[in-house]
Amino acid sequence: MTRWAVFAGITLTALVLLLLLARASQSVVGGRYVTRDEQRWLDRLPDGADHLDTGAAPEPDRKTPAETTLDSGQELTTTALLANVAVSHGLFAALLVGGALMADVPASAFGITADPIGSGLFGVGVGIAVGIAISLANTLAAGLVDIFDSDPSEELREMLAPETARGWVLLLGGVLPLIAGFEELLFRGALIGAMAVGFGVSPWLLAVLSSIAFAAGHGAQGGLGIVVTGLLGFALAAVFVLTNSLLVVVVAHYVVNAVEFVVVEGLGWEPFGG
């Protein structure tokens, strides 16, 4: 017999912990730091002088915190960040899967079925198509965010973007699949699929609520970024409700993330001219 209340408690615990971790991580991306070049610029000012008169000092080379962090030891720093993301998401995924096994939640409640769209190449193909479509919309939305407000997710993306082939293999082959798998398992599979099956709640209502939680977990992207992420989350939620396939949304989520990294950071393409 499935213990739905137990699983709901475990799911909400994982969600709260994830949101708290995301909140704590915002200071890493959104904080304002004095870069090394800015500090050298300040140090060159004469002692005892009026530091408001800085005309004689050369202008500092202003860089974002991400760029400064990556000036030395780029690969080491990026690898450490990727490892941190992989470990944290892996632990949360293990908690969620362990809770599902302990509570005897059927795989079908998460959208894991033997149907072609649920476990076959057809589902992978649908996921790729959905991911490409969402990527196009995401590119437009990100461009609008960048026009009306600087894109806060750019700095985080730069911090995670590798500089070597090995780093890209780690990102595309390990970290991004893990992120897509866990986030879809939690926000779509558990919060929509399992809760709808276990408690008889409308999946569309759960889609709205889970999308709000999904957006809240991406607070480092700023106000407009949160709105865009919420819309992305609802698009994935709608696809999940319509297809009842966790595979489709996992693949779609991965494609969206991979396209963003490869196109923007790997190829340096900015559709709105930067």
N, C-alpha and C positions, 0 to 999 in steps of 0.2 A: 504493500500500500504506500502510495506516495505521500510523503509528509510535506505538504505544500507550505505550511506556515514556517517550518524549519528552513526550507530553502529560501523563502521570501526573506527571512531574517538574515541569512548568510549573504544573499544578493544585495540587500540594502546596506549591510556592513561593508561589503566590498565597494559599493558605490560611494559611501561616505568617506571611506579611507582614500579612495581614488581622488575624490573632490578635494579633500584636505591636502593631499600630496600635490595636486595641481595648483592649489592656492599657494602653498609654500614655494612652489617652483616659479611663481610669477615674478618674485623679486630677482631671480637670476636673470630673467630676460628683460623685465621692465625697469629695473633700477637704473639710476643715473650714476655713472662712475667717472672718476677722473682717470683718463687714460695715461699710459706711460709718457707719451709725447706731450700731453698737456702738463704733466707734472714736471718734465724737463724744462718746458717753457716757463713755468712758474719759478723753477729753481734758478734760471738764468737772470731773473730780476735782481737788481742790486739789493743787498741787505740794508735795511733802514731807509730805503727809498720809498717814495710814495707809489705804492703798487697800483694805484689807479692810473698812473702815467706809464702806459706800457708800450708807447710808441717805438722805443728803442729795441724792444725785444722782438725777435722774429715770430711770426704767427705759428702756432702749433699745428701739427698735422692732425686734424680732427678725425677720429675714427669711432665707429660704434663700439660698445663693449664687446660685441661678438668678434669684430675684427681685431681688437686689441688682444682678446683672449687667444685668438688663433695665430697671432704674429709669430710666436715661437712654439714649437712642439705641436703644430697643427694636427698631425695625425694622431699623436698621443692623446691630445685633448678631445678630439672628435671621437676616437675609439672609446675613451672613458665615458663620454656622454652617451654614446650609442649603447655601451654595455649597461649603463645605469638605466636607460629606458627599457632595454631588453629584460634585465633582471626584475625591475619593478612590475612590468606588465606580465612577465612570466609567473611571478609569485601571485599576483591577483588572479591570473587565469587558473593557476593550480588551486587556489582557494575556491573559485567558482566551480570548477570541475569536481573537486573533492566534495563540495556541498551537494552538487547534483547527484553524485553517486551515493552519498550518505542518505540523502532524502529520497532516493529511488525515483528520480525524475526521468521520465522516458525521453529518449533522444528526439522523438518526433515533436515534443513540446518546444524544442529549440529550433525546429525547422530542419532537422537532420533526418532525412528519409531516404528510402531506396529508389525514389522516383528519379528519372533522368535529370530533372531540374534540381533535384536535391543532392545528388551525389555523382552525377555523370558529366561527361564532356559538354553536354548540352547546357547544363547549369553554369559551367565555366565560361562557355561562349556568351551566354546571356549576361553573366557578370561583367565580362570584358566590355560588351556593348554598352551596358548601363554605366560602367565606369568611365568610358570615353565620353558619353553624353554628359555625365555630371561634370567631368573635367572641363569640358567646353564652357558649361555654365559657371563653374567655379572660377575659371580664368577671367570671364567677364566680370563676375562679382568682385574678385580680388582686384581687378583693374579699377573698378569704381571705388572700392575702398581706398586704393592708393591715390586716387584723384582727390577725394574729399577728406581723406585722413591718411597719414602715413601708415604703411602696412606693418603692424607690429609683429606679424608672424615671420617677416623677412629675416629679422635678426636671429630668431630661433632656428629657422631653416638654414641660415648660413653657419650657425654653430654646429649643426648636425651634418652638413654636407661634407663628404670626404674630399680629399685631394689626391688620393691614390686609387689604383684599380682595386686593390685589396679592400680599401674602405668602402668602395661602391658595392663590391660583392657582399660585404657584411651588411650594408644598409639595405640593398635591394633583395638579397637572398635570405636575410635573417631578421633584421629589426622590423622592417616594414610589414612583412607577413605576420609577425608576432603581434604588432600593434593592431593591424586590421582584424586578425583572428580574435584577439581578446576583446577589443572594443565592440565588435559585432556580436560576440557571444554575450557580453554584458548588456549593451544598450538595445540590441534587437532581439537576440535569442532569449535572454532571461527576462528582461524588463517588459518585453512585449509578448513574445511567444509563450513562455512558461507561465507568466502571470495571467495571461488571457485564458489559457487552458486550466490552470489550477483554481482560479477564482472567478471565472466567468465574466471578467471585465472586458469592455469593448476594446479590441486591439487598436482602433483608431484613437481612442482616448489615451491609451498607453503609448501610442506613437507620439502624440503631442507631449506627454509628460517626459518620456525618455529623451526626446529631442531637446527639451529644455535642460535636462540634466547633462546631455551630451555637450550642449553649448557652454554650460557652466564649467565643464571640465576643461575648456579651452580658453580660460580667461586671459592667458598671456597674449592672446591675439588682439586685445583691445575691444572697445565697445562695438564698433562696426564689424570687427572680425568675429565677435561672438554671435552677432546676428547672422552673418554669412554661414558660420559653422552650424548654427541651429537649423538653418534652411537645408544645409547639406545633410544634417542628421535626419530631418524629416523626410527628405527625398529617399534616403536609404531605408527609413522606417516604412515608408509607403511601398517601396519595392518589396520589402520583407513581408508585409501584410498581404500583398497581392500575389506573391509567388510562394509564400510559406517555405522559403529556402534560405537557410543560413549561408550555404555555399555561394549563392548569387551575390549577397551583400558583402561577404568577406572579399570575394574577388573584386567587386566594384570598388570597395573601400581601398584595397591595395592599389588598384589601377589609378585612382584619384591621387593618392599620396605619391606613387612612383612617378606619374606624369609631372606632378608639380616639382619634385626634386630634379628629375632628369632634364626637363625643359628649361626651368628657371635657373637652377644652380649648375647643372651639368653643361648645358648648352648656352646658358647666359641669355636666353631669349626673353625679352620683355614686350608683351603684345601691345602695351600702351606707351612704349618708348621710354620707360623709366622715369 
